[in-house]
Amino acid sequence: MTFSNAKYRLFTVLFLAIFIGLSTKASSQAIPDLSTINVDNLSDAQIVELMSKGTSMGYSPDQMLQLAQSQGLSAAEVNKLSGRVNKISSARVSDGKSYPSSQIRGQHDWDKIMGPKKPGEKEEEAPLEERIFGYSLFNNESLKLTFEPSLNMPTPQNYVLGPGDVLFIDVYGASEQYFEARVNAEGKLVIANFGPISVSGQTIDQAKKQITDKLAVAYTGLKGTTPNTFINVSLGLVRTIKVNMVGELRLPGTYTLSSLSTVFNALYAAGGITTNGTFRNIKVFRKNKLIATVDAYDFLIGGNAENNIMLQEEDVIIVDPYTSRVEVKGEVKRPGIFELSGDESFKDVLHYAGGFTDQSYKDRVNVTRNNDTEKMVADVFKDQFEIFTPKSGDVYRVGKILDRYANRVQIKGAVFRAGSYSLSDGLTLTELIKRADGPTGDAYGSRATITRTLDDLSTETISFDLAKVLSGENEDIVIQREDVVTVFSKYDLKEEYYVTITGEVNQAGEFSYSEKMTVEDLIAQANGLREAAAESNIEITRRVKDLNSKDISDIIVIQVDKSLGMTSTGTVLEPFDHVVVRRNPNYRIERFIQIDGEVLYPGKYAIRNVNEKISDVVKRAGGLSEFAYPKGATLIRRTEFFNEEPELSRKMKSLEGVQENIEGSQKDRTESENLLSNKIDEELYEKAADLSSNEDLSSFAKRERLAEMGLTNPFLAGGGLKETEIIGINLEEIMSNPGSKYDLILEEGDVISIPKQLQTVRLRGRVLYPTTVRYENGKSVKYFIDRAGGFDSRARKGRTYVVYANGEVARTKGFLFMRNYPNVEPGAEIIIPVKPLKIPLKPGDLIGVATGLATIALVVSQITFK
C-alpha cells in the first residue's frame, strides 16, 4: 500500500468521524466508513446534525469542508455540501439553530454579545468603547478577527497530547504501513497488534520516540546506525477542551474550544473584554497555578504574540479590572484611552498613542489630573517626557502648532517667480524682487504696493514708485514679516482690448486686439472671406471718443484685397472696432424648381435668371406630352412658414459629399488628397459647432413670429402653419401666350405638377352617397349630384362649389330663387356644405321679443303725439 492510498483511506475515515453522527445511540468516538457518501441523499435535519457534531468538536463549517476535500471527497460532492450548509445557515430554520461563519463565536449570537448592556454599565459606554485602546481587538464586528487556529499548518512541536486526539502514523521506506489511533480516556494510544502506549501530557516529539520504540519490535529497520525504515507521526483530528472564562468579560463562562486554541481565541469566544477589564494583566491558571500573564499591548503595539499561549483542558482565564488608565487627546496619531502597567512614563504613553502628528506642538503637553478633592492642570515639558509618571485618570492634551508663519513674506503679480519667501535680517524690497527674478515685461513701473500687517492684526498699504526704487532714485524699503508685495501688470489696470468681425467671413467672432492690427489681419484670423463677401464695401464701426459728440459711433467704409496680400498698408484697427463684411448683392446661390408629370423631361431645373417663368421651364422640359391635361396643372409654392435649410447646413452637406468621395476613392491617396481630407474634417468640426450655437437675427425673428402666431391664433395653433400652398394656374393660356399675366415668375422650390387627362368627378359633402363618378362632357353640377343620390336633407344647395384640378374654386351664384351652378371639368371636386343648425325660439324668448316690440311702439307713439 502506498503512502497516498493510506492517506486517502485515513482521511475518509476522519471525515466520517466529524460529520456522521446520525444515530444518537452510536458512540461519539466511532469512525464508520464514508467512502460512498452522497450529499443528495442527506436530509436537512441530517446536515444540521452533522454541523452540530463538527461544532461540538471545535471546527467551523469552512474548516470541516476543507477537511472533507483533503480526505478525498470529490469536488462535486464538496460543492454540494457547501451549498446545502450555506442555504440552511442563511435560512436559520434548522430546529431554531443558527450556524455563523465563525465556529468559536458560533456558541453565541453576535446580537447577544453586542446587545443590551450589563446591569450597572453607564450610558456613555458606547463612546467610551471607541476610545479604549485595544477594545475593538475582540469586539469589532466589521473586522471579524477570530484568532482561530489553522488546521492546515504543521502540528506545533509544543502541542501536548490528551484524550480525544487522533494521530496519523506512517511507516515508509523498506517497509510501508499506515496506522491511525486515538488517545483514549486513560491517555493511552492503542495501536493494533502493538498494545497501548501512554502519551497523555507528552508533546508530538516525545510521543514519536515512544511509538518508534514500540514499532521497532516489528520494523527492525527503524533502529540501527543506518536505518532503512522511517516513521512520521502527525496530529490528525484534534480534540476539544473546556476552558473557564471569568472576570471582566462580555460573556464569562465555560467554553468548548479546539485544543489548538490560544488565550486570544478564548477571549474572542467570550465576546471580548469589557470597558472595565484589563488588557495588560490577563491571567491564565492551570491546575490552580498561575502559568502565564498575557499583555495584549505586546500584540497591539509590536505584533508580538509569544505570550498568547496555547490552552489546555480546564485552564482558567481571569480578566481583572484595570488598575490605571490615562487618556490622550489632540494631535497624536492614535488618540484614545491607554492602560498603564508598572512604572511606565509619559514617553511610553506617547508611544502607545503612535507619537505626535505633523501638526502637533511638541514642546509642551497639558495634563488634567484628579487629586483628592478637585482637578488640577499641569504642564509636561519635552525634557520631562521620560521622567514624568502618569497617574490613573490623567487626561493629556497635545496642542497644535499656531496657524501663522514666523518668517514669511510674499510677492505676487508681474514678477517671474511670485510666491512666498523667507524673511532674513535686513531684507529690502529690491532684494526681494531680485529673489523673484525681477519684474516681467508687462510690469507697471509707476506704482506698486506693500500690504503690511500691524501688531493689532489690522493692515496698512504702502505705495511706491517701482521704477524709481529699482533704479535707486527713491529710498529702498525694509521688508517686515507677513508683508505682501504686489507688482501690478499694466494690462491689469486697463480694460481687456478686443475687436469683432461679423458677416461674410468663415469664422466670425471676437478676437484679441494687438497694436498695429489691420483689417486684413483680422480677416485672416477669421479664416478669410467667404465667396459671397463684398470686399469693396467693408464697414468699420468705431466707438466715439469725444464725450461731447452726439454721434454714437464712427462709420468707416473701406475696400480690401480678397487675396489678403501685402499690396497695401491696410487700415489700422483700434480697440473695440467692429468690422462688418457685407454680402455681395450680385452673388446668388443656384436655385432649383421641379416639374413633374406630363412633360417629356420631368425633373429638377435650375432657375436661369430672375425673370424665368413657367412657360420657359416647360419648354426646357421638352413641352407637354400628348397625354397632358393642362387644365389640371398646379403650382406648389413655399409659404413664408417654410423651414428653409440654412446656407451653412447646405455647405456642410456639400463638404461631407466631397469627403465621402475622397475616402471612397483609391486606398493609396495622394498627399494633396490627404491634406484636403484633413482640412475638410477640421472645417466640418468647426461648422458643426457654429451650426449648433449660432443663429442669424432674421432666422431667430422668423422662428419667434411663428411661435407667437401658433400660440395666439386659434385657427393656426396645432399644426395650421402650412409650409407650402397650391396655386391654380391656367397652363393652356400660359403656353398659348408666353409672358402674359398668367405666366408666373418662378421662385426657388416651386413644383409644377402636370397630370394626365382626368376622366372622373368627385362628390363630397351633403349628398346621399358621396362617391366618384365618370366625367361626361357638357353635363351640369345637378347631373353629377344626381349620380350621387341627390342632396340630403341638410344640404346647403346655394353654397355648392367646385374645386377644379388646378386648384381654382368656383361657387354657385343665385338671384332670388334662381341658382347658377358652375361648370364641371374633368378632375373637378363638387362639395356641398351642410346647413347650420336652427335653434327654435322658446316661449320665454317669444315673450321677450313681443315685449320689446311693444315698448318700441309705445315710445314711437309718444314721440308722434308730442
Disulfide bonds with the S-S distance in Angstrom:
none
